């Protein structure tokens, strides 16, 4: 096990009706004016936005509304939010929504406290935010884990680049997590969320060459088993509270660094998917991941078949073939593919219905490899040529 540092300061307020506490919670910290950042009309239709504003009014807290967050959140919208925060002298940002609204709020929080720096420089690793506006969230979608993670991903529409970076400034002060708020999430988005949660753990579990991490492995495996079981139940019965609760809690645990402690890893599939949905913004992140993962796994598993065989046996209940562990590994990948299909998630790029062209694979790999200068480390290192092969296999 490698050395590690684990610090997740986000306060989790979990359970039924917890969103109604938001005004009192914000008042505890002494904030005076809040920017409420949300996406489309769903928070209005469900009455959630009214509940939030009523709670703030009851506590005498001022607020300004800023909607428009969308899947694959954009840099241009974040810049609008930064300007609004500065103009309105906001001292706290509250994201109401899923990972897109939360990531957008994180970018706004960084930019509002570092107005002299173009926020895109943070994502290009050319600068680091030294401070950020305090922010929190009310979660409405179990998927990204952004409610307690240090990561933030934004798309620059002008360049077509989708980039992320980690920073201590990205940990929300608190996250209100009421599984009931996900009852209205449709079948497709529920499936996308289940995949995204799984990938955050799978990519830590399979993303490197570190040995002797049995405790971390067991934590990861238990989360994967729970998510797969809950995903099936939520798919069939969207208002099953316990299934929605398991997905919501697992989403946070899968991406707050817990399932990768002591391991060196690179989320190669996430890197490949960022180029895919950066070029094709209509591609939902979870769908892009499910379309790529099994092809990636088949491409790299020969480098460490025992690692993939361990996953197959412990999580997917395959029988271990000690004479041919690669066969066990491949059976496990087949089982994962069947699971994605059972949720009606795509397992090839053709199924994404975004008009993806083979001719674009070179451009995606060019961007992912930073002009053929970056190699993604992992069980099998991926340079530009290898990235293209994975895209081709997934097509």
C-alpha positions in Angstrom: 0.0 0.0 0.0 1.3 3.4 -1.0 1.4 6.4 1.4 -1.7 8.6 1.2 -3.5 11.6 2.7 -7.2 11.4 3.2 -9.2 14.5 4.1 -12.9 14.9 3.2 -14.2 17.9 5.2 -17.7 17.9 3.6 -20.5 17.7 6.1 -23.1 15.3 4.8 -26.8 15.8 5.8 -28.5 12.7 4.6 -32.2 11.6 4.6 -35.8 12.5 4.0 -36.8 16.2 4.0 -33.2 17.4 4.8 -33.4 20.0 2.0 -35.8 22.0 4.2 -33.0 22.6 6.7 -30.8 24.5 4.2 -31.6 28.0 5.5 -30.8 27.0 9.1 -27.6 25.3 8.0 -26.4 28.3 6.1 -27.3 30.6 8.9 -25.1 28.4 11.3 -22.1 29.5 9.2 -23.1 33.2 9.2 -23.4 33.7 5.5 -25.6 36.7 4.4 -26.2 36.4 0.7 -26.4 33.2 -1.4 -26.2 32.6 -5.1 -28.5 29.6 -5.9 -27.1 27.8 -9.0 -29.3 25.2 -10.7 -30.0 23.7 -14.0 -33.2 23.6 -16.0 -36.8 23.6 -15.0 -37.0 20.4 -13.0 -36.1 22.1 -9.7 -39.0 24.5 -10.3 -41.5 21.9 -11.5 -40.9 19.7 -8.4 -41.2 22.7 -6.1 -37.6 22.2 -4.8 -36.5 25.7 -5.7 -39.4 27.2 -3.8 -38.6 25.0 -0.7 -35.0 26.3 -0.8 -35.9 30.0 -1.2 -38.6 29.7 1.5 -36.1 28.2 3.8 -33.6 31.1 3.2 -36.3 33.7 3.7 -37.3 32.2 7.0 -33.7 32.7 8.2 -33.4 36.2 6.8 -30.8 35.2 4.2 -30.7 37.1 0.9 -30.3 35.3 -2.3 -29.9 35.7 -6.1 -30.9 33.0 -8.6 -28.7 31.8 -11.4 -30.0 28.9 -13.6 -28.8 27.4 -16.8 -26.4 24.6 -15.7 -26.5 21.8 -18.2 -25.0 18.4 -18.8 -21.3 18.8 -19.6 -21.2 22.3 -17.8 -19.7 25.1 -19.8 -17.0 27.6 -19.1 -19.1 30.5 -20.6 -21.9 29.9 -18.1 -19.4 29.7 -15.2 -18.0 33.1 -16.3 -21.5 34.6 -16.2 -21.8 33.2 -12.7 -18.5 34.7 -11.6 -19.5 38.1 -12.8 -22.9 37.8 -11.0 -21.2 36.8 -7.7 -18.9 39.7 -7.8 -21.7 42.2 -8.8 -24.1 40.9 -6.1 -21.4 40.6 -3.4 -22.4 37.0 -2.8 -20.6 35.2 0.1 -21.9 31.7 -0.5 -22.9 29.5 -3.5 -25.5 26.9 -3.2 -25.7 24.4 -6.1 -29.1 22.7 -6.4 -28.9 19.8 -8.8 -26.5 17.0 -9.9 -22.9 17.0 -10.8 -23.2 19.5 -13.6 -24.6 22.2 -11.3 -22.1 21.4 -8.6 -19.1 21.4 -10.9 -20.3 24.7 -12.4 -20.6 26.1 -8.9 -17.1 25.0 -8.1 -15.7 26.8 -11.1 -17.7 29.9 -10.2 -16.4 29.7 -6.6 -12.8 29.5 -7.8 -13.3 32.4 -10.3 -15.1 34.7 -8.0 -12.2 34.8 -5.5 -9.5 34.9 -8.1 -10.9 37.5 -10.6 -7.5 38.4 -11.9 -7.0 34.8 -13.4 -8.9 33.3 -16.4 -10.6 30.3 -14.8 -9.7 28.1 -17.8 -6.0 28.4 -16.7 -6.9 26.3 -13.7 -8.2 23.5 -15.9 -5.1 23.7 -18.2 -2.9 23.4 -15.1 -1.4 26.8 -15.8 -2.5 28.2 -12.4 -4.0 27.1 -9.1 -6.8 28.8 -7.2 -5.5 30.0 -3.9 -9.0 30.5 -2.4 -12.6 30.1 -3.3 -16.0 31.3 -2.2 -17.5 28.8 0.3 -20.1 26.6 -1.4 -22.5 23.7 -0.7 -25.1 21.7 -2.5 -28.5 20.0 -2.4 -28.0 16.9 -4.5 -30.8 15.8 -6.9 -28.9 13.1 -8.9 -26.8 10.2 -7.8 -23.9 10.0 -10.2 -20.8 12.2 -10.2 -20.0 12.2 -6.5 -19.1 15.9 -6.9 -21.0 16.6 -3.7 -17.9 15.6 -1.6 -15.1 15.3 -4.2 -12.1 17.5 -4.9 -12.7 17.4 -8.6 -14.3 19.8 -11.1 -14.9 19.2 -14.8 -15.8 21.9 -17.3 -16.2 22.1 -21.1 -14.7 25.0 -23.0 -17.1 25.4 -26.0 -14.7 27.4 -28.0 -11.9 24.8 -28.0 -14.1 21.7 -27.6 -12.0 20.6 -24.7 -13.4 19.0 -21.6 -11.0 19.3 -18.7 -10.9 18.7 -15.0 -8.6 19.4 -12.1 -8.6 18.6 -8.4 -8.3 21.3 -5.7 -9.0 21.5 -1.9 -11.2 24.5 -2.8 -13.6 22.1 -4.5 -14.8 20.3 -1.4 -18.3 21.6 -0.6 -18.8 22.9 2.9 -21.9 20.7 3.2 -24.0 18.4 1.0 -27.7 17.9 1.6 -28.6 14.4 0.3 -32.2 13.4 0.3 -32.8 10.2 -1.8 -36.4 11.2 -2.3 -35.2 14.1 -4.6 -34.0 11.4 -7.1 -37.4 9.7 -7.4 -38.3 11.7 -10.5 -35.0 10.9 -12.3 -35.8 9.1 -15.5 -34.7 5.6 -16.4 -31.9 6.7 -18.7 -30.4 9.2 -16.3 -30.7 6.7 -13.5 -28.7 4.2 -15.6 -26.1 6.8 -16.4 -25.7 7.6 -12.7 -25.3 4.0 -11.8 -22.6 3.6 -14.4 -20.8 6.8 -13.3 -20.8 5.6 -9.7 -19.4 2.2 -10.7 -16.7 3.8 -12.9 -15.4 6.0 -10.2 -14.6 2.9 -8.2 -13.7 0.5 -11.1 -11.2 3.0 -12.5 -9.5 3.2 -9.1 -9.6 -0.5 -8.7 -8.3 -1.3 -12.2 -6.4 1.9 -12.9 -2.8 1.1 -11.9 -0.2 -1.4 -10.8 -0.2 -1.0 -7.1 -0.2 -4.2 -5.1 -1.2 -5.1 -1.5 -4.3 -2.9 -1.1 -6.6 -5.6 0.2 -8.6 -3.4 2.6 -9.2 -0.8 0.0 -10.0 -3.5 -2.5 -12.7 -4.9 -0.2 -14.2 -1.5 0.3 -14.4 -1.0 -3.4 -15.8 -4.4 -4.0 -18.6 -4.0 -1.5 -19.5 -0.6 -3.0 -19.7 -2.1 -6.5 -21.9 -5.0 -5.3 -24.2 -2.6 -3.5 -24.5 -0.2 -6.5 -25.2 -3.0 -8.9 -27.9 -4.4 -6.7 -29.5 -1.0 -6.0 -29.2 0.0 -9.7 -31.4 -2.9 -10.7 -34.0 -2.1 -8.1 -34.1 1.6 -8.9 -34.4 0.8 -12.6 -37.5 -1.2 -12.0 -39.0 0.8 -9.1 -37.8 4.5 -9.2 -39.4 5.3 -5.9 -37.7 2.6 -3.9 -36.2 4.7 -1.1 -33.6 2.2 0.1 -32.2 1.6 -3.5 -32.1 5.4 -4.1 -30.4 5.9 -0.8 -27.8 3.2 -1.5 -27.0 4.8 -4.9 -26.8 8.3 -3.4 -24.5 7.3 -0.6 -22.3 5.1 -2.8 -22.0 8.0 -5.3 -20.3 10.1 -2.6 -18.1 7.3 -1.3 -17.0 6.3 -4.9 -15.5 9.6 -5.7 -14.4 11.1 -2.4 -11.1 9.2 -2.7 -12.0 6.3 -0.3 -12.0 3.6 -2.9 -8.5 4.4 -4.2 -6.6 4.9 -0.9 -3.1 3.6 -1.1 -3.3 2.9 -4.8 -1.7 4.7 -7.7 -4.2 5.0 -10.6 -5.2 6.9 -13.7 -8.8 7.1 -14.8 -8.1 6.3 -18.4 -11.7 5.7 -19.5 -12.8 9.0 -18.0 -10.0 10.7 -19.9 -11.1 9.1 -23.1 -14.8 9.9 -22.4 -14.0 13.6 -21.8 -12.8 13.9 -25.3 -15.9 12.1 -26.6 -18.4 14.3 -24.8 -16.2 17.4 -25.3 -16.5 16.9 -29.1 -20.1 15.6 -28.9 -21.8 17.5 -26.0 -25.1 15.6 -26.5 -23.4 12.4 -25.1 -24.3 11.9 -21.5 -21.2 11.2 -19.4 -22.4 7.9 -17.9 -23.5 6.7 -21.4 -20.1 7.6 -22.8 -18.4 5.6 -20.0 -20.5 2.5 -20.5 -19.9 2.7 -24.3 -16.1 2.7 -23.7 -15.4 0.7 -20.6 -15.7 -2.9 -21.7 -13.7 -2.3 -24.9 -11.0 -0.6 -22.8 -11.0 -3.5 -20.3 -10.6 -6.1 -23.0 -7.7 -4.0 -24.5 -5.7 -3.7 -21.3 -6.6 -6.8 -19.2 -3.9 -9.0 -20.8 -1.3 -6.9 -19.0 -2.7 -8.0 -15.5 -5.3 -10.7 -15.9 -5.2 -11.6 -12.2 -6.4 -8.1 -11.3 -9.4 -8.4 -13.6 -10.0 -12.0 -12.5 -10.2 -10.8 -8.9 -12.9 -8.4 -9.8 -14.7 -11.1 -11.8 -14.6 -13.6 -8.9 -15.3 -11.2 -5.9 -17.9 -8.9 -7.5 -19.3 -10.7 -10.5 -19.3 -14.2 -9.0 -17.4 -15.9 -11.8 -15.6 -19.2 -11.1 -11.8 -18.8 -11.0 -9.8 -20.6 -13.7 -6.4 -20.8 -12.1 -4.9 -22.4 -15.2 -6.2 -19.5 -17.4 -6.9 -16.4 -15.3 -7.4 -14.4 -18.5 -10.4 -16.4 -19.3 -11.9 -15.5 -15.9 -11.0 -11.9 -16.5 -12.8 -11.8 -19.9 -15.9 -13.6 -18.4 -16.0 -10.8 -15.8 -15.9 -8.1 -18.5 -18.7 -10.0 -20.3 -20.8 -10.0 -17.2 -20.3 -6.2 -16.7 -21.3 -5.7 -20.3 -24.5 -7.7 -19.7 -25.2 -5.7 -16.6 -25.0 -2.4 -18.6 -27.3 -3.8 -21.2 -29.8 -4.9 -18.5 -30.0 -1.2 -17.6 -30.4 -0.3 -21.4 -27.1 1.5 -21.3 -25.0 1.6 -24.5 -21.9 -0.7 -24.7 -20.6 0.6 -28.1 -20.1 4.1 -29.5 -22.6 3.4 -32.3 -25.4 3.1 -29.8 -24.9 6.7 -28.5 -26.9 8.2 -31.4 -24.7 11.3 -31.5 -23.5 10.8 -35.0 -20.0 9.7 -33.9 -17.6 9.2 -36.8 -14.5 7.0 -37.0 -12.7 9.9 -38.6 -12.9 11.8 -35.3 -11.0 9.2 -33.3 -7.6 10.7 -34.3 -8.7 14.2 -33.2 -10.0 12.9 -29.9 -6.8 10.9 -29.3 -4.7 14.0 -30.3 -6.5 16.1 -27.7 -6.3 13.4 -25.0 -2.6 12.8 -25.6 -2.0 16.6 -25.7 -0.6 16.5 -29.2 1.0 13.1 -28.8 3.1 14.4 -25.8 1.1 12.8 -23.0 0.9 9.1 -22.1 -1.8 7.9 -19.7 -0.2 5.6 -17.1 -2.0 2.5 -15.9 -2.1 -1.3 -16.1 -1.3 -0.7 -19.8 0.0 2.8 -20.7 -2.0 4.5 -23.4 -0.4 6.8 -25.9 -2.1 8.3 -28.9 -2.0 5.1 -31.0 -3.4 3.0 -28.1 -6.2 5.5 -27.5 -7.2 5.3 -31.1 -7.3 1.5 -30.9 -9.7 1.7 -27.9 -12.0 4.0 -29.7 -12.0 1.7 -32.7 -12.7 -1.4 -30.5 -15.6 0.5 -28.9 -17.2 1.5 -32.2 
